């Protein structure tokens, strides 16, 4: 539903001599999606598998055709397949909705950022393609049934469904607009997720899945593209029950009823068994694997090869790719993505219990920092891996850099470290720094390597298992203020 990050390093690049060449539409059998590319040997920008020419069946297309050169949707690009992408609703009224911009498109229809003109609220409006309804009348019935069922769900980790209806010749589903993008996008931008953060994200997704399973709703197409992040970094599951059909030409050899995203489909679905809570749990396990490693566990050039891998090959060892993943996390992943449904948690409820036990008392630092700083004026922050970098604007017009990161002790003994750079650790500053350290009641002065330079820093630490957002927020301000004061006394400058 969301646009791809144009800065991704794994998007197929334009090869020499292709300037001005029209993008070609390529299909990834594992992702069951089409992508636009300009490359000699195109690969899927999501899973890395080779792209192929088919299928021509529009019902197998579900997400936005993207231009890898610019990261933009292609509103009117004639592809070599002869298809054209047009948009009769963009900027127009559909009932009480004004369709302001396009979030995604495909064979199922299009998703718009739409303003509800009566309530004056923004939403994500999924509009079914009329040709989808005419080709697959049963889909409209299921779309309506699942939309009503999803509307009954009320959970912080589930995208809220506000309304389902029809205007003119279009059937639509109005959903909560989640502006943070998808977890797939998050990996595109930042790469694999820190293990504790990944476990926390999957736990929250499992809790949303548990709410659906309690209500008797099966997702059928759980994947990272369907797990969205809100402004505070909390995941929300979208698109319950709206699984797409696997490309008809390929599915003929595998079972005409195949639906979903092959890279996330459980072995029993390949055998033709119906979707179930345990198949949702398997997809959750694959989400966990991709979050931890940044790649799909199985890559194949065809559905037949992918089917063989999913049904017969063991799940690759996650700790060989990410050694920092704990044994408990790896064992949990193996249970979630077990080949046999009987070896998995039975539903989202049991999956959440398992993940909660693995996470234990550990806190997800990303969520803590986001909650601590989301309404803090005068603080700008970014993060890379497990480190958060802040710029704090002080009242006197000075600025101070502050860093937040976990310690590198044993996982369950880790601390949250909050520190700010004062100045380089020059020998002529040592005596004054020691005297200042003796006067400090909050934190301490230490020597730490900051961007390759040995520096005096003011540092404060908290147990990761018990620290709360309010402590982090107060410590950031206090550490910044004290580091700036020490920097001023030692150097007379505002370097940091």
URMOWO-V877793 format. One record per backbone hydrogen bond with DSSP energy under -1.0 kcal/mol. NH is the residue of the N-H (numbers start at 0). CO is the residue of the C=O. E is the energy in kcal/mol with one decimal. If there is no record, write none. Layout:
BEGIN
NH,CO,E ; NH,CO,E
END
This chain:
BEGIN
7,4,-1.3 ; 17,14,-2.0 ; 20,17,-2.6 ; 23,36,-3.0 ; 25,34,-3.4 ; 26,51,-3.5 ; 27,32,-2.8 ; 31,27,-1.6 ; 32,27,-1.1 ; 34,25,-3.1 ; 36,23,-1.8 ; 43,48,-3.6 ; 47,43,-1.6 ; 50,41,-1.8 ; 51,26,-2.6 ; 59,56,-1.6 ; 60,57,-1.3 ; 66,71,-2.1 ; 69,66,-1.3 ; 70,66,-3.2 ; 73,64,-1.1 ; 78,82,-1.9 ; 81,78,-2.1 ; 90,98,-3.3 ; 91,88,-2.8 ; 93,96,-3.1 ; 96,93,-2.0 ; 97,114,-2.0 ; 98,91,-2.5 ; 99,97,-1.0 ; 99,112,-2.1 ; 100,112,-1.3 ; 102,110,-3.3 ; 103,110,-1.6 ; 105,108,-1.5 ; 109,126,-2.2 ; 110,103,-3.1 ; 111,124,-2.4 ; 112,100,-2.7 ; 113,122,-2.7 ; 114,97,-2.2 ; 115,120,-3.2 ; 116,95,-3.0 ; 119,115,-2.4 ; 122,113,-2.3 ; 123,174,-2.8 ; 124,111,-2.9 ; 125,172,-2.7 ; 126,109,-3.4 ; 127,170,-2.8 ; 128,107,-1.7 ; 132,128,-1.4 ; 133,129,-2.0 ; 134,130,-2.2 ; 135,131,-2.0 ; 138,135,-1.7 ; 140,136,-1.3 ; 141,137,-2.3 ; 142,138,-3.2 ; 143,139,-2.3 ; 144,140,-2.3 ; 145,141,-3.1 ; 146,142,-1.9 ; 147,143,-2.1 ; 148,144,-2.2 ; 149,145,-3.0 ; 150,146,-1.8 ; 152,149,-1.4 ; 157,154,-1.8 ; 158,236,-3.0 ; 161,173,-2.2 ; 162,173,-1.5 ; 164,171,-2.0 ; 166,169,-2.5 ; 169,166,-2.5 ; 171,164,-2.7 ; 172,125,-2.2 ; 173,162,-2.9 ; 174,123,-2.6 ; 175,159,-3.0 ; 179,228,-1.2 ; 182,223,-1.1 ; 182,226,-2.4 ; 183,223,-1.1 ; 185,181,-2.0 ; 186,182,-2.1 ; 187,183,-1.9 ; 188,184,-2.2 ; 189,185,-2.9 ; 190,186,-2.4 ; 192,290,-3.4 ; 197,193,-2.9 ; 198,194,-2.5 ; 199,195,-2.4 ; 200,196,-2.5 ; 201,197,-2.4 ; 202,198,-2.3 ; 203,199,-2.4 ; 204,200,-2.2 ; 205,201,-2.7 ; 206,202,-2.1 ; 207,203,-1.9 ; 208,204,-2.6 ; 209,205,-2.6 ; 210,206,-1.7 ; 211,207,-1.6 ; 212,208,-2.7 ; 213,209,-2.4 ; 214,210,-1.2 ; 215,212,-1.3 ; 216,211,-2.9 ; 225,222,-1.3 ; 226,223,-1.2 ; 227,235,-3.1 ; 228,180,-3.2 ; 229,233,-2.4 ; 232,229,-1.9 ; 235,227,-2.8 ; 236,156,-2.4 ; 237,225,-2.9 ; 240,218,-1.8 ; 241,238,-1.2 ; 245,257,-1.9 ; 250,246,-2.6 ; 251,247,-1.3 ; 252,249,-1.4 ; 253,250,-1.0 ; 254,250,-2.3 ; 257,254,-1.7 ; 259,243,-3.4 ; 262,29,-2.7 ; 263,260,-2.8 ; 264,261,-1.3 ; 268,265,-1.1 ; 269,265,-1.1 ; 271,268,-1.1 ; 272,267,-2.2 ; 279,275,-1.7 ; 280,276,-1.8 ; 281,277,-2.0 ; 282,278,-1.9 ; 283,279,-2.1 ; 284,280,-2.1 ; 285,281,-2.0 ; 286,282,-2.3 ; 287,283,-2.0 ; 288,284,-2.2 ; 289,285,-2.5 ; 290,286,-2.4 ; 291,287,-2.0 ; 292,288,-2.1 ; 293,289,-3.0 ; 305,301,-2.2 ; 306,302,-3.0 ; 307,303,-2.0 ; 308,304,-2.1 ; 309,305,-2.7 ; 310,306,-2.3 ; 311,307,-1.8 ; 312,308,-2.0 ; 321,317,-2.8 ; 324,321,-2.0 ; 329,325,-2.3 ; 330,326,-2.5 ; 331,327,-2.2 ; 332,328,-2.6 ; 333,329,-2.2 ; 334,330,-1.8 ; 335,331,-2.4 ; 336,332,-2.3 ; 337,334,-1.2 ; 342,339,-1.5 ; 343,340,-1.3 ; 350,346,-2.2 ; 351,347,-2.4 ; 352,348,-1.8 ; 353,349,-2.2 ; 354,350,-2.5 ; 355,351,-2.5 ; 356,352,-1.8 ; 357,353,-1.9 ; 358,354,-2.6 ; 359,355,-2.1 ; 361,358,-2.0 ; 367,363,-2.1 ; 368,364,-2.9 ; 369,365,-2.5 ; 370,366,-2.5 ; 371,367,-2.3 ; 372,368,-2.2 ; 373,369,-1.4 ; 375,372,-1.5 ; 379,390,-2.1 ; 381,388,-2.2 ; 383,386,-2.6 ; 386,383,-1.9 ; 387,403,-3.1 ; 388,381,-2.7 ; 389,401,-3.3 ; 390,379,-2.7 ; 391,399,-3.1 ; 392,377,-2.8 ; 393,397,-2.8 ; 396,393,-1.9 ; 399,391,-2.0 ; 400,495,-1.2 ; 401,389,-2.2 ; 402,418,-3.5 ; 403,387,-2.3 ; 404,416,-2.1 ; 406,414,-2.5 ; 412,409,-2.5 ; 413,410,-1.1 ; 415,461,-3.1 ; 416,404,-3.1 ; 417,459,-3.0 ; 418,402,-2.4 ; 419,457,-1.9 ; 421,455,-3.4 ; 424,453,-2.5 ; 425,423,-2.2 ; 428,425,-1.9 ; 429,426,-1.1 ; 432,428,-2.5 ; 433,429,-2.4 ; 434,430,-1.9 ; 435,431,-2.4 ; 436,432,-2.3 ; 437,433,-1.6 ; 443,458,-1.6 ; 445,456,-2.6 ; 447,454,-2.8 ; 449,452,-2.9 ; 452,449,-1.4 ; 454,447,-2.4 ; 455,422,-2.9 ; 456,445,-2.9 ; 457,419,-2.2 ; 458,443,-2.9 ; 459,417,-2.7 ; 461,415,-1.7 ; 463,413,-1.8 ; 465,462,-1.2 ; 466,462,-1.9 ; 471,467,-1.8 ; 472,468,-2.7 ; 473,469,-2.4 ; 474,470,-2.4 ; 475,471,-2.4 ; 476,472,-1.7 ; 477,473,-2.4 ; 478,474,-3.2 ; 479,475,-2.3 ; 480,476,-2.5 ; 481,477,-2.6 ; 482,478,-2.6 ; 483,479,-2.2 ; 484,480,-2.0 ; 485,481,-2.4 ; 486,482,-2.6 ; 487,483,-2.2 ; 488,484,-2.0 ; 489,485,-2.8 ; 490,486,-2.7
END
